[in-house]
Amino acid sequence: MTGDKIRSHYKRPNSDGDKIRSHYKRPNSDGDKIRSHYKRPNSDGDKIRSHYKRPNSDGDKIRSHYKRPNSDGDKIRSHYKRPNSDGDKIRSHYKRPNSDGDKIRSHYKRPNSDGDKIRSHYKRPNSDGDKIRSHYKRPNSDGDKIRSHYKRPNSDSDKIRSHYKRPNSDGDKIRSHYKRPNSDGGRRVPC
């Protein structure tokens, strides 16, 4: 032994004095270490994950049974992404092209009257054309959006978290029942 420590039955010294994980890594012909039964050298000397990645016709590596080459030489996820009419890739049964050629998530996003996309049953357009989360955000008197039952406007038109933050005497916000002003004006966490 050279005095170095190795994990017995896990790491063992290699012929060049380096340590490899036995039954896990084994030296490659070029002296590099690969994970046996997991990675194997490719024809170009690179390492690929056997039974997981396989070389493509152009020498690139793809995930077999997961990615397959597209007609334009790009790789797509089979049974997951399929090429669109304009050559782009979309997620089948998940995204579908919109009338303007953009992609939207079917049954999730739908185009708004102004051509924008909103999440149906989740976001709805506000009177000013902005999108808000229905039953979650509602417009404030100044046109801003707040989270209903969560944030409410403060007297200074700032937003605070009701039942969580309350304004301090100096106009700052503190977390009620968590922080309170100290006698010297600073804030501390009560014990």
C-alpha positions as semicolon CSV with decimal commas, in nm:
position;residue;x (nm);y (nm);z (nm)
1;M;0,000;0,000;0,000
2;T;0,112;0,352;-0,068
3;G;-0,034;0,486;0,255
4;D;-0,344;0,618;0,086
5;K;-0,681;0,498;0,201
6;I;-0,926;0,326;-0,027
7;R;-1,269;0,185;0,040
8;S;-1,225;-0,190;0,048
9;H;-1,460;-0,387;-0,170
10;Y;-1,555;-0,057;-0,323
11;K;-1,242;0,112;-0,453
12;R;-0,921;-0,060;-0,558
13;P;-0,601;0,083;-0,704
14;N;-0,564;0,083;-1,081
15;S;-0,247;-0,019;-1,264
16;D;-0,154;0,346;-1,297
17;G;-0,189;0,404;-0,921
18;D;-0,529;0,566;-0,942
19;K;-0,826;0,430;-0,757
20;I;-1,137;0,302;-0,926
21;R;-1,462;0,168;-0,791
22;S;-1,442;-0,208;-0,825
23;H;-1,737;-0,380;-0,985
24;Y;-1,852;-0,036;-1,086
25;K;-1,577;0,134;-1,279
26;R;-1,312;-0,037;-1,489
27;P;-1,026;0,114;-1,689
28;N;-1,087;0,181;-2,057
29;S;-0,835;0,103;-2,331
30;D;-0,726;0,466;-2,331
31;G;-0,661;0,464;-1,955
32;D;-0,982;0,643;-1,866
33;K;-1,232;0,493;-1,630
34;I;-1,584;0,406;-1,730
35;R;-1,876;0,261;-1,541
36;S;-1,890;-0,104;-1,640
37;H;-2,225;-0,238;-1,751
38;Y;-2,338;0,121;-1,768
39;K;-2,110;0,309;-2,003
40;R;-1,921;0,158;-2,295
41;P;-1,680;0,323;-2,538
42;N;-1,819;0,442;-2,869
43;S;-1,646;0,390;-3,202
44;D;-1,509;0,744;-3,183
45;G;-1,358;0,685;-2,839
46;D;-1,633;0,867;-2,654
47;K;-1,831;0,699;-2,383
48;I;-2,203;0,640;-2,404
49;R;-2,452;0,484;-2,168
50;S;-2,520;0,138;-2,304
51;H;-2,882;0,041;-2,346
52;Y;-2,964;0,404;-2,285
53;K;-2,785;0,612;-2,544
54;R;-2,685;0,494;-2,890
55;P;-2,495;0,679;-3,162
56;N;-2,697;0,852;-3,430
57;S;-2,612;0,839;-3,800
58;D;-2,441;1,176;-3,770
59;G;-2,221;1,058;-3,481
60;D;-2,426;1,228;-3,214
61;K;-2,570;1,035;-2,925
62;I;-2,940;0,999;-2,864
63;R;-3,142;0,825;-2,597
64;S;-3,273;0,507;-2,754
65;H;-3,642;0,443;-2,719
66;Y;-3,670;0,798;-2,594
67;K;-3,536;1,032;-2,859
68;R;-3,540;0,967;-3,231
69;P;-3,399;1,179;-3,514
70;N;-3,635;1,414;-3,693
71;S;-3,643;1,456;-4,070
72;D;-3,427;1,767;-4,038
73;G;-3,162;1,582;-3,835
74;D;-3,274;1,723;-3,503
75;K;-3,368;1,499;-3,216
76;I;-3,715;1,483;-3,071
77;R;-3,867;1,283;-2,790
78;S;-4,072;1,009;-2,952
79;H;-4,429;0,975;-2,834
80;Y;-4,379;1,303;-2,656
81;K;-4,282;1,566;-2,909
82;R;-4,381;1,568;-3,275
83;P;-4,284;1,813;-3,549
84;N;-4,524;2,095;-3,625
85;S;-4,614;2,204;-3,979
86;D;-4,357;2,482;-3,956
87;G;-4,078;2,241;-3,855
88;D;-4,090;2,330;-3,490
89;K;-4,143;2,068;-3,223
90;I;-4,446;2,059;-3,001
91;R;-4,555;1,827;-2,724
92;S;-4,825;1,607;-2,868
93;H;-5,146;1,585;-2,669
94;Y;-5,012;1,869;-2,461
95;K;-4,941;2,163;-2,687
96;R;-5,123;2,243;-3,008
97;P;-5,060;2,524;-3,258
98;N;-5,267;2,838;-3,226
99;S;-5,422;3,017;-3,523
100;D;-5,128;3,258;-3,525
101;G;-4,872;2,975;-3,540
102;D;-4,781;2,996;-3,175
103;K;-4,806;2,698;-2,946
104;I;-5,045;2,679;-2,656
105;R;-5,117;2,414;-2,400
106;S;-5,444;2,254;-2,499
107;H;-5,707;2,230;-2,228
108;Y;-5,485;2,454;-2,022
109;K;-5,426;2,776;-2,212
110;R;-5,667;2,933;-2,457
111;P;-5,625;3,247;-2,670
112;N;-5,765;3,570;-2,534
113;S;-5,960;3,819;-2,747
114;D;-5,641;4,019;-2,796
115;G;-5,446;3,717;-2,921
116;D;-5,264;3,660;-2,597
117;K;-5,278;3,329;-2,417
118;I;-5,435;3,285;-2,078
119;R;-5,483;2,988;-1,854
120;S;-5,846;2,891;-1,880
121;H;-6,032;2,851;-1,553
122;Y;-5,730;3,001;-1,385
123;K;-5,662;3,342;-1,534
124;R;-5,922;3,576;-1,678
125;P;-5,875;3,915;-1,845
126;N;-5,916;4,224;-1,631
127;S;-6,105;4,532;-1,746
128;D;-5,777;4,693;-1,848
129;G;-5,676;4,396;-2,063
130;D;-5,434;4,255;-1,812
131;K;-5,463;3,901;-1,688
132;I;-5,537;3,816;-1,329
133;R;-5,584;3,490;-1,147
134;S;-5,955;3,453;-1,089
135;H;-6,061;3,375;-0,734
136;Y;-5,705;3,447;-0,632
137;K;-5,615;3,798;-0,740
138;R;-5,854;4,088;-0,773
139;P;-5,786;4,443;-0,896
140;N;-5,720;4,710;-0,637
141;S;-5,871;5,058;-0,656
142;D;-5,550;5,186;-0,814
143;G;-5,556;4,921;-1,088
144;D;-5,293;4,704;-0,928
145;K;-5,356;4,341;-0,854
146;I;-5,360;4,199;-0,505
147;R;-5,420;3,854;-0,368
148;S;-5,767;3,855;-0,223
149;H;-5,799;3,725;0,133
150;Y;-5,423;3,735;0,152
151;K;-5,305;4,087;0,082
152;R;-5,501;4,403;0,149
153;P;-5,403;4,764;0,076
154;N;-5,241;4,960;0,356
155;S;-5,329;5,321;0,432
156;D;-5,020;5,432;0,240
157;S;-5,138;5,232;-0,068
158;D;-4,872;4,969;-0,006
159;K;-4,976;4,608;0,017
160;I;-4,931;4,401;0,330
161;R;-5,019;4,046;0,416
162;S;-5,326;4,060;0,635
163;H;-5,303;3,865;0,960
164;Y;-4,936;3,824;0,888
165;K;-4,778;4,164;0,852
166;R;-4,900;4,482;1,016
167;P;-4,765;4,836;0,986
168;N;-4,524;4,956;1,251
169;S;-4,548;5,301;1,407
170;D;-4,277;5,424;1,171
171;G;-4,465;5,308;0,862
172;D;-4,258;4,997;0,811
173;K;-4,413;4,655;0,796
174;I;-4,340;4,383;1,047
175;R;-4,460;4,028;1,081
176;S;-4,722;4,022;1,353
177;H;-4,681;3,757;1,622
178;Y;-4,329;3,712;1,495
179;K;-4,148;4,042;1,505
180;R;-4,234;4,336;1,727
181;P;-4,056;4,670;1,774
182;N;-3,781;4,676;2,033
183;S;-3,759;4,951;2,291
184;D;-3,470;5,107;2,103
185;G;-3,663;5,118;1,776
186;G;-3,511;4,803;1,629
187;R;-3,693;4,481;1,569
188;R;-3,623;4,155;1,740
189;V;-3,768;3,808;1,740
190;P;-3,942;3,732;2,072
191;C;-3,819;3,432;2,262
